[in-house]
Amino acid sequence: MDILFDKQEIMLRTTSMNFVRSFMQCVNWSAPMICIRGARGVGKSTLLRQYIKQNFNPGSQEALYCSLDWVYFSGHSILEVAEKFYKIGGKLLVLDEVHKYENWSREIKEISEIYPSLKIVLSGSSLLKILDGDADLSRRCRAYDMPGLSFREYLEFYKGIKISAVTLNEILESPFQIAAQVNELCRPLQYFHDYLQYGFYPFYITNPIDYYALIEQTENYVIDVELTQQRNVNPSNCRKIKALINVLAQNVPYDVDISKLAQTTGLQRNTILEYLNYLRDAKLINMLYSDLQTVKKMQKPDKIFLENPNLLYAFATVPVQVGTARECFVVNQLSVMHTVEYGKDCGDFKVDGKYTFEVGGGGKTFRQIANVPDSYILADDIELPRGNKIPIWMVGLLY
């Protein structure tokens, strides 16, 4: 156990508390078992270590952080660690990167049954299944999905500008007051397009030169390792999946033509639909449907976007159209807390089955959504709202 506490001490010592994600407040940390899923690079590991630093004294042996990709776990089981930790008075066991440990769910289930007073916090890939074949943890474990940085969080993390989160209803009901408060603190348009290019992941600040290379490495790891291990994708199809991503990146937002995708990638129709669902689960794409009420499991989506605009700039081999980046941003930010549908009949998007949004530049008119109730324009290049024309950057204040 000493070696694990020594490792924890080193990790905690290098964990900064200067910026703590607001996601910290969204988690019910009092639950007996918690799982935090998310795309690689969004800051899950940092969040877990920050929670320990916030709630336990330095040197305390009541909490233990372990990453299951440590070499230590090639010769020791988590069941063994939990037993020893519990016997010395351990209260909180934090297991990071659980998807890298074979049969993790079965051992976690056994730990929760033998030591019910021991709180367990897990984290892993966005592909992680709580309802697992080896052990169903869905009734025992409270799962959370951690997104990347919002525009609001980007301003605080990268620029030191602190702005409170607001709800969508507050934005729609009092847009001028909120926009005016933000403009007193900063010029949001000064930073918005930078955010679209490199603000979603919190690792740009440490390695700006290799930022897009790191994003591509993440994509390769997700496809080559996580999809093959967690979704049983045939390794021989990994290159075809990357080709699929490449096609989508050059044509986002993609009007889905499954036959064309099959011809381009060499994959079968049903296989493509299956892989698209995997890529959505892996937080590499967002799929929109025009009517979620009637969506079937294998029905093709109406539109496909890359999951966030940073991916767009990282993967595109042609100049990124600003209109595409705007729409990608809107889908990404709204999807965290709201249901977003493709606005097939009018407007670009329908949110929560009620609000219609059209996305464009400052000169965008209401012609396409005229006489549509609860309709708004999310406009770039404006700092303050003009009636139902709301600055697009305000959508980035939701979390």
C-alpha positions in Angstrom: 0.0 0.0 0.0 2.9 2.4 0.7 3.8 2.6 -2.9 0.3 3.6 -3.9 0.2 6.3 -1.2 3.6 7.6 -2.4 2.3 7.7 -6.0 -0.8 9.5 -4.8 1.2 12.1 -2.9 3.2 12.9 -6.0 0.1 13.2 -8.2 -1.7 15.4 -5.7 1.3 17.6 -5.2 1.4 18.4 -8.9 -2.4 19.0 -9.2 -3.2 22.6 -9.4 -6.3 24.1 -7.7 -6.2 27.3 -9.6 -9.1 26.3 -11.8 -11.8 23.7 -10.7 -14.4 22.7 -13.3 -18.0 23.7 -12.4 -18.8 20.0 -13.2 -17.5 19.3 -9.6 -20.7 20.8 -8.3 -22.8 18.6 -10.6 -21.7 15.3 -9.0 -23.4 13.8 -6.0 -20.2 12.9 -4.2 -22.2 11.4 -1.3 -23.4 8.5 -3.4 -21.8 5.2 -2.5 -20.5 4.6 -6.0 -19.9 7.1 -8.8 -18.6 6.8 -12.3 -17.4 9.7 -14.3 -17.1 9.1 -18.1 -15.8 11.4 -20.7 -13.6 11.8 -23.8 -9.9 11.6 -23.4 -8.4 14.9 -22.4 -11.4 16.7 -20.9 -9.9 16.6 -17.4 -11.4 13.7 -15.5 -8.2 12.6 -13.7 -7.5 16.2 -12.6 -11.1 16.6 -11.3 -10.7 13.4 -9.2 -7.4 14.5 -7.6 -8.8 18.0 -7.0 -11.8 16.4 -5.1 -9.4 14.6 -2.8 -7.3 17.7 -2.2 -10.5 19.7 -1.4 -11.9 17.1 1.0 -9.0 15.3 2.7 -6.0 16.6 4.7 -2.5 16.3 3.1 -1.1 12.9 3.8 -4.4 11.4 4.8 -4.8 7.7 4.2 -8.6 7.8 4.2 -8.6 8.5 0.5 -6.7 6.7 -2.2 -6.3 7.6 -5.8 -5.1 4.9 -8.2 -4.9 4.9 -12.0 -5.5 1.4 -13.3 -3.0 1.8 -16.1 -0.2 1.9 -13.5 2.3 -1.0 -13.8 1.5 -1.9 -10.2 -1.8 -3.3 -11.4 -0.1 -5.8 -13.7 0.7 -7.8 -10.5 -2.0 -6.7 -8.1 -5.8 -6.8 -8.3 -8.1 -3.9 -7.3 -9.9 -6.4 -5.0 -6.6 -6.9 -3.1 -6.0 -3.1 -2.9 -9.5 -2.5 -1.7 -9.2 -5.1 1.0 -5.9 -3.7 2.4 -7.2 -0.1 2.1 -10.4 -0.9 4.0 -8.4 -2.6 6.8 -6.3 0.5 7.5 -9.4 2.7 7.7 -9.8 3.8 4.1 -13.1 5.6 3.3 -12.8 6.7 -0.4 -11.3 4.6 -3.2 -10.8 6.5 -6.4 -10.1 4.2 -9.5 -9.1 6.1 -12.6 -8.9 4.6 -16.1 -11.0 1.6 -15.1 -11.5 0.6 -18.7 -7.9 -0.4 -18.9 -8.3 -3.1 -16.3 -9.8 -6.4 -17.4 -12.9 -7.6 -15.6 -13.0 -4.3 -13.7 -16.8 -4.4 -13.2 -16.8 -7.8 -11.7 -14.2 -6.9 -9.1 -15.9 -3.5 -8.3 -19.2 -5.3 -7.7 -17.5 -7.7 -5.3 -15.8 -4.8 -3.5 -19.1 -3.0 -3.1 -20.7 -6.2 -1.7 -17.9 -7.0 0.8 -17.2 -3.4 1.9 -20.5 -1.5 1.6 -19.2 1.4 3.7 -16.3 2.0 1.3 -17.1 4.8 -1.2 -15.9 4.1 -4.7 -15.4 6.7 -7.5 -14.6 5.4 -11.0 -13.6 7.1 -14.1 -13.0 6.0 -17.6 -13.7 6.3 -21.3 -16.9 7.7 -22.6 -17.4 4.2 -24.1 -17.5 2.7 -20.6 -20.6 0.5 -20.0 -22.0 0.6 -16.5 -24.5 -2.0 -17.7 -21.7 -4.5 -18.4 -21.7 -8.1 -19.5 -19.7 -9.3 -16.5 -21.4 -7.4 -13.7 -24.4 -5.0 -14.0 -23.5 -2.0 -11.9 -26.3 0.2 -13.2 -28.4 -0.1 -10.0 -25.3 0.5 -7.7 -23.5 3.2 -9.6 -24.4 6.8 -10.4 -22.9 7.7 -13.8 -22.0 11.2 -15.1 -20.7 12.3 -18.4 -18.1 15.0 -18.3 -17.9 17.4 -21.3 -15.0 19.5 -22.5 -14.6 23.1 -21.6 -17.5 25.4 -22.4 -16.8 28.9 -23.7 -17.4 30.2 -20.2 -14.9 27.8 -18.7 -12.4 28.5 -21.5 -12.5 32.2 -20.5 -11.8 31.4 -16.9 -9.2 28.6 -17.5 -7.2 30.3 -20.3 -7.9 34.0 -19.7 -8.7 34.3 -16.0 -12.1 35.8 -16.7 -14.8 34.5 -14.3 -18.4 34.5 -15.5 -21.3 32.7 -13.8 -23.2 30.0 -15.7 -26.7 30.8 -16.8 -29.6 28.6 -18.0 -31.0 28.6 -21.5 -34.3 30.1 -20.2 -32.4 33.0 -18.7 -30.6 33.7 -21.9 -33.8 33.7 -23.9 -35.7 35.8 -21.3 -33.0 38.3 -20.3 -30.4 38.2 -23.0 -29.5 41.9 -22.9 -28.8 42.0 -19.2 -26.6 38.9 -19.3 -24.7 40.1 -22.4 -24.1 43.5 -20.9 -22.7 41.9 -17.7 -20.3 39.8 -19.7 -19.2 42.8 -21.9 -18.3 44.7 -18.7 -15.8 41.9 -17.9 -14.4 41.3 -21.4 -15.0 41.6 -25.1 -16.3 38.1 -25.8 -16.0 38.3 -29.6 -12.2 38.8 -29.0 -12.0 35.3 -27.8 -14.9 33.4 -29.4 -13.1 32.3 -32.6 -10.0 31.3 -30.7 -12.2 29.0 -28.6 -13.6 27.4 -31.7 -10.1 26.5 -32.7 -8.4 25.5 -29.5 -10.6 26.0 -26.4 -12.4 22.8 -25.8 -9.6 20.7 -24.2 -7.7 22.0 -21.2 -4.3 20.9 -22.5 -3.6 23.6 -25.0 -2.1 25.8 -22.3 0.7 23.3 -21.7 1.4 22.3 -25.3 0.0 24.8 -27.9 2.3 23.8 -30.6 1.2 20.1 -30.6 -2.4 20.7 -29.7 -3.9 19.3 -33.0 -1.3 16.5 -33.0 -2.5 15.5 -29.5 -6.1 15.5 -30.7 -5.2 13.2 -33.6 -3.3 10.9 -31.2 -6.4 10.8 -29.1 -8.6 9.9 -32.1 -6.1 7.1 -33.1 -6.1 5.7 -29.5 -9.9 5.8 -29.3 -10.3 4.0 -32.7 -7.3 1.6 -32.5 -7.6 0.6 -28.8 -10.9 1.6 -27.2 -13.2 0.6 -30.0 -11.5 -2.7 -30.5 -11.4 -3.5 -26.8 -14.8 -2.1 -25.7 -16.9 -2.5 -28.8 -15.2 -5.5 -30.3 -14.5 -3.7 -33.6 -12.4 -5.7 -35.9 -8.9 -4.2 -36.0 -8.8 -4.6 -39.7 -11.6 -2.0 -39.9 -9.8 0.7 -37.9 -8.4 2.3 -41.0 -11.8 2.3 -42.6 -13.3 4.0 -39.5 -10.6 6.7 -39.8 -11.5 7.1 -43.5 -15.1 7.6 -42.3 -14.0 10.3 -39.9 -12.0 11.9 -42.7 -15.1 12.0 -45.0 -17.2 13.5 -42.3 -14.6 16.1 -41.4 -14.5 17.4 -45.0 -18.2 17.5 -45.3 -19.5 18.6 -41.9 -22.4 19.2 -41.4 -22.9 15.9 -43.3 -26.2 15.2 -45.1 -26.1 11.5 -44.5 -25.9 9.3 -47.5 -25.1 5.8 -46.2 -24.7 4.3 -49.7 -22.1 6.9 -50.5 -20.3 6.3 -47.2 -20.3 2.6 -47.8 -18.8 3.0 -51.3 -16.2 5.5 -50.0 -15.1 3.4 -47.0 -15.7 -0.1 -48.2 -17.9 -0.9 -45.2 -21.4 -2.4 -45.3 -24.4 -0.3 -44.7 -25.4 -1.8 -41.3 -21.7 -1.7 -40.2 -21.5 2.0 -41.0 -24.6 2.7 -38.9 -23.2 0.6 -36.1 -19.8 2.4 -36.3 -21.5 5.8 -36.3 -23.1 5.0 -33.0 -19.8 3.9 -31.6 -18.2 7.2 -32.8 -21.0 9.1 -31.1 -20.5 7.2 -27.9 -16.7 7.9 -28.1 -17.5 11.7 -28.3 -16.0 12.0 -31.8 -19.3 12.9 -33.6 -22.8 14.2 -32.8 -25.7 12.8 -34.8 -28.9 14.8 -35.2 -32.4 13.5 -36.1 -35.3 15.5 -37.2 -37.8 13.5 -35.0 -36.4 11.8 -31.9 -39.8 10.4 -31.1 -39.7 7.9 -34.0 -36.0 7.2 -34.2 -35.1 3.5 -34.4 -31.8 2.0 -33.3 -30.5 1.5 -36.8 -32.1 4.5 -38.5 -29.6 6.8 -40.2 -29.3 10.3 -38.7 -30.3 13.4 -40.7 -27.1 15.3 -39.9 -23.7 14.5 -38.6 -21.4 17.0 -36.9 -18.0 16.4 -35.4 -18.4 16.5 -31.6 -16.8 19.9 -31.1 -15.3 22.5 -33.3 -11.7 21.8 -32.2 -12.0 18.4 -33.8 -13.1 20.2 -37.0 -10.0 22.3 -37.1 -7.8 19.3 -36.2 -9.1 16.9 -38.8 -10.1 19.1 -41.8 -7.7 19.0 -44.8 -9.5 22.0 -46.4 -10.1 25.4 -44.9 -12.8 25.3 -42.2 -16.0 27.3 -43.1 -16.9 29.6 -40.2 -20.6 28.7 -40.7 -19.8 25.0 -40.1 -17.7 25.8 -37.0 -20.6 27.9 -35.6 -23.2 25.1 -36.1 -20.8 22.6 -34.6 -20.3 24.8 -31.5 -24.1 25.3 -31.0 -24.8 21.6 -31.2 -21.9 20.8 -28.9 -22.8 23.3 -26.2 -26.6 22.8 -26.2 -26.3 19.0 -26.2 -24.7 18.9 -22.8 -28.0 19.9 -21.0 -30.6 19.9 -23.7 -32.2 17.8 -26.5 -31.2 19.0 -29.9 -32.9 18.0 -33.1 -32.2 18.8 -36.7 -34.6 21.5 -37.9 -35.7 19.8 -41.0 -38.7 21.9 -41.8 -37.6 25.3 -40.5 -34.5 26.6 -38.7 -31.3 24.9 -38.2 -32.1 23.3 -34.9 -35.0 22.5 -32.6 -34.2 22.4 -28.9 -36.2 20.6 -26.2 -39.0 20.2 -28.8 -39.9 23.9 -28.3 -37.3 26.4 -29.4 -36.2 26.9 -33.0 -32.7 28.3 -33.7 -31.2 29.6 -36.9 -27.4 30.1 -36.8 -25.5 32.7 -38.9 -23.5 35.9 -39.0 -24.5 39.3 -37.7 -26.5 40.0 -40.9 -28.6 36.9 -40.6 -32.3 37.7 -41.2 -35.5 36.0 -39.8 -36.8 35.1 -43.3 -36.3 31.4 -42.8 -38.1 31.3 -39.4 -40.6 34.1 -40.0 -43.8 33.4 -38.0 -42.3 30.4 -36.2 -43.1 30.6 -32.5 -40.3 30.6 -30.0 -37.7 31.2 -32.8 -34.3 32.9 -32.4 -31.2 33.7 -34.4 -27.9 32.8 -32.8 -25.7 35.4 -34.5 -21.9 35.7 -34.7 -20.1 39.1 -34.8 -22.5 40.9 -32.4 -21.8 41.7 -28.7 -25.4 42.5 -27.6 -28.8 41.0 -28.6 -31.2 42.7 -30.9 -34.6 41.5 -30.1 -34.7 37.7 -30.8 -31.2 37.9 -32.4 -28.9 36.7 -29.7 -25.1 36.6 -29.7 -24.0 33.0 -30.5 -21.3 33.1 -27.8 -24.0 33.2 -25.2 -24.8 29.6 -25.8 -21.3 28.9 -24.3 -22.4 30.2 -20.9 -24.7 27.2 -20.1 -22.2 25.2 -18.0 
